[in-house]
């Protein structure tokens, strides 16, 4: 990919500088061939000014890299999420779902926004190339896919930075992510198997919809060196995961329980159905921070990076000796372009790191 991006950079340089007398209009009309993560060759403008994200992952990553490039949202953030976005971004148009089982693309809104490119990002699923081809044919707008997973975020950001002319920001982010992942690798190397805590990640109102071992939504658990306590024969990678019964959960008996917001965090401590679990008896149940997105999943995106620091510090403070309040503020400034106050940082951690202290 590095060689490929060097070639792209060279093509951009050649196309922009091919004639000293080139007019601004001529330069703006220059194009180059980009090879995406599906090995598709797509003709793109050299000067990309507007991006239409095809889904939540893409809009999150594009916003963190170059918010001014967003032509609109695939799904407009709402509620408390808006607190993290300036007014001008809250009012961007909403395009809807570009492909998949719940297609809701608003073609009129998309055409009116006039994006230079449609970008899809995330894990590479079977049929991704066909999806991109279909979007491109339907809209008449170049559509590309850039693979972006927990392991490939640094490269994804560098590729995006080259495309959008945002290399300074994306290089800072890529290096930050590489540092977090390196810290996790080092911590894992020091963990004895007997020290690896078992963790349940429950979602939904009941808390019994679990992102099981092997789910992309539970990657942070593996990354910090813990063991996903929930093992099922057929793992679901849908946001809600696999539903388990209380009887199954009692058999799994995790050391630690993580619950998403909107779940039963406030009641499990006094609920007799949950009382036989070691995590409940030992007070080792926590609510996962959220703002503007989830620290682990829903969607599994770049907040996973601060999720690694948060969960690592929560489970193994000696191996992840962060001042997590400071770390969260640094992360939000770099990724979300947002200056968290001390009170906001404490509020995010009130039911986890700072449980019982605030």
N, C-alpha and C positions, 0 to 999 in steps of 0.2 A: 504494500500500500504506500510506503514511503516513496519508493521509486515512482509509483504512479502519480502521486501528488507533485513530485518534482517535475514530472513531465507536464502535468497540468499547469504548474506555475510557469514553466517555460513557454507553453502555448499561450498563456495569458500575456506574458511579457512580449512575445513575438507579435501577437495580435494587436496589442496596444501600441507598440513602438515600431511597427512595420513601416511607418512613414511619418517623418517629423512634421509634415504638413497636414496630417490627418485632422479633420474637423472633429468637434466634440460629438456631433451626430454620428459620424462615421465610427468613432470609437465606441459609442454606446451600442451600435449595431453589431459589433464584433461578437463572435461566438467561439466556443471551443467544445471539444468532445470530452465528456466526463464519463468515466467507467464507474458505475455504482457497485454496491456490495452484492448485487445479483449478477454481476458481470455484464450488465446492460450498458451499451454505449448510447449516451443521450447528449444531444446538442443543447448547450446552455449559453445564455448571455455571459459575456465577460464581466459586465457590470451588473450584478444582481442587486436589486434595490428592494424588492418585496418578495417575501416568502409566505406561501400558504402551507401551514403544517397539516398533515393528513390525520393526525391523532394526538392523544394526550402526551405521549412520549416526545413526539417531534416538537410540539408547541412548548413544552417545558425546556427542552434543550436549546431550541432556537432563542427562546426568551433569555435564558441565562447567558447565551453567547452574544447575542446582538438584538436586544428587544426592539430597537428602532426598525428592524427589518421585517417584523411581523405585519403581514397584510391583514390578518384576522386570526381568530381562534377556530380550531376544530370544534371544541366545546368550551364555551365561555366560563371562566372561573366565576364562582358566585359565593354568596354568604361571607363567611369570615375570610375566605381566600382573598377577596377583594382588598382587604386591609393591607396586603403586601404589594399591591400594584398601584402605580400612579393612575390618576383619573384618565389620562389619555389612552392607556392600555385597557382599562375597564370597558371603554366604549367601542372597542374594535368590533367589526362584524363577526358573526358566527357562521361558519360554513357547514357544520354538521359532519356526520360520519361519511367518509369517502368510500369505504368498501367494507365488506364483511356481512354478517348476518343482520345488522341493524343500519343499513344504508339510509342516510337522511340528508344527503348532499343538496345544498341549496345552490343550484347552478347560477341563478341570477345574482346572488350575493357574491359568489366567487368571481364571476365575470366582471362585476362592477368594481371589485377590489383590484383587479388586473395584476395578479402576482406574476413574477418572472419565472417562478419554479414552484412546484409542489414537492415538499420533502416529507418522506416517511422515515421514521427511525424506530429502532427497537430490536428484539430478537428476530432472527431470520427464520420465518415459518415457511413450510412448503407452499409453493404457489405465490410467493412474494413477487417474483418477476412478472407473473401473469397479472397480479393485482396492479402493479405499476403500469404495465402496458395498457391495461383496461382504463385506468384513470387518465392516462395521457391521451388515449384515443377519444375518450368521452369528453374531456375538457378542452383539448387542443393546447394544453399547457404542459411543458416538460415536467415529468415526474420522476423522481429518483428515490432510491432506498439506501440509507446508510445504517449499517448494523451498529447497534449500541446496546451493549450488555454491561453488567458490572465489570467484567474483565476488559471490555473493549472501549469503555468510555473515553480514555485518553486519546486513542486514535480517532474515534468518532469526532471528538471536539476539534482535533487538529485538521481533519478533513473539512469539517464545517467552517472552521476559521479561514481556510484557504478559499473556499467558495464565496464566503461573505465578506472577505477583506477584514476579518475581525481576529487576525492572528495573535495580537497582543493579549486580548482577553482570553481566547481559547487556550493559549499556551499556559497562562497562569492557572487556568482551571485544570488542564491536563496534568500539569506538574503537581498540583494539589492532590488530585485523585491518585496519582502514582505514589505520592507520599503516604496517603491513607492506606492504600492496598499493601504497600511495603511494611507498614507498621503491623498490619494484620497478619501478614506472612511471618514476621518475626515473632509475634506473640504466639501464633499457632505452634511454632517450632519449640517454644518453651513450655507448652502445656503437656503435662502427663495425661495419658488417657483417663486415669482415675479422677482427674480434675475437671474433665469436660462436663459441664452442666447440661442436663436435658431440658429442652425448652418447648413449650407449646405456644403456637401463634394462633389465637382465636379471633375470628371476626364475626360480624353480624350481631343482632340484638341478643341472641342466646349465648354467644361466645363459642359455640360448638361447631361453627363453620371454620375448619382449620386449614391453613396452608401447610400441607404435609411435607415430609422429607422428599426432596427432589423437585418441589415446586419452584418456579422462578420467583415467585412472590416471597419465598422464604430464604433467598440466597444470603441475606445478611446474617442469619443464624449460623450458617455454615462458615461464612467469611470470618467471623470473630472467634471461631474455634469451639462453638457449642454444638450440641447434637439435637437435631429435631426429634422430639419425642414421639411425634405422630407419624406412624408408618402405615400406609394403606396400599392395597394391591394395585390400584389404578389411580395415579396422582392426577388431580385436576389442576390445570394452570389458569383456570378462571379466577377472577378476583376473590370470589367467596370461598374457593378451595373445596375441600371435601368435608361433608357433614359427618360428625362422629357422635356416638351416643355417650351419655354420662358413664355408662358401664365400661365402654372402651377407654374413656379418658382416665377412669380410675385404674385401669390396667396399665395404661401408659405412665401414670403418676409422675408427671414432669417435676423437675426441681424448681422450675421457673415458669410462670404463665404470663404471656404478653397478650393484652387485649386491645383491639382497636377502639377508637372513640365511638360513642353511640352504643357500645356493648354493655355488659353487666358489671363493669369494674366497681361501681359504687355499691353493688349488692352482694357480690360473691363472698365477701368476708363473713357475712351473716347468713348466708344461704346454706341450709343443712344438706342440700344436694351436692354442694361443692366442698363441704367441710372435711371429707375424708382424704382430700388431696394434700400431699406434702407441701406444695407451694402455698396453699391457702393457710395451712396450719403454721407455716414458718413466715408468713407475711411476704412471700416472694412472688407477688403478683403485681403487675404494673400496667399502666395504660401507655400505649405508644404515642409519642408526640406527633402532632399534626399541625402543619402550617408552612407555606400554603398547601403543602402536600404531605402525605404520610411518610414517616421516617423509614419505613421498611418496604411498603408496597402500595398498591392502589393509587396510581400505577407504580410498578417497580421502576423507578426512575432515579434521577441524580440525588434525590434526598436520601437514597440508600447510602450515599457516601458519608453524610453526617450521621446516618443510622448506624454505620459501623463504629464510628467514634462513640456515639451515645451508648449502644448496646455493649460494646467491648468494655467501656468504662463501668457500666452498670453491673456486668457479670464478673469481670476480672480487673478490678481497679489497679491492682499491682502491675498488670501487664499492659494496661491502657491508662497510664497515669495522667490523664488529661484534666485540666481545669475546664470541665465541660461547658460551663456558662460562657467562658471566653471563646471556646471552640465554636459554639453555636453562633455567636455574634460574628466571628470571622467568616464562617461559612455563609451566613445570610448576606453579608456585604459582598462577597466575591460572586456568589451564584445568583442571588435574588436582587442584588443592587439595593439592598434594604438595610438600614441601620436599626438593628434591634435594640430596644432599650433593655436595661437590666431587668425591669419588671416583666417585659414581654418574654425574655429568655427564661426567667423563673417560672412564668406561667406555663410555658411549653413543657417544663420538666416537673411540674408540681405533683404529678401522679406517678413519677418514675424515679429519677435520680434524687429529687428533693422530697420524695414521699415522706410525710410526717414532719417536714421541716418548714414548710411554707403554709 
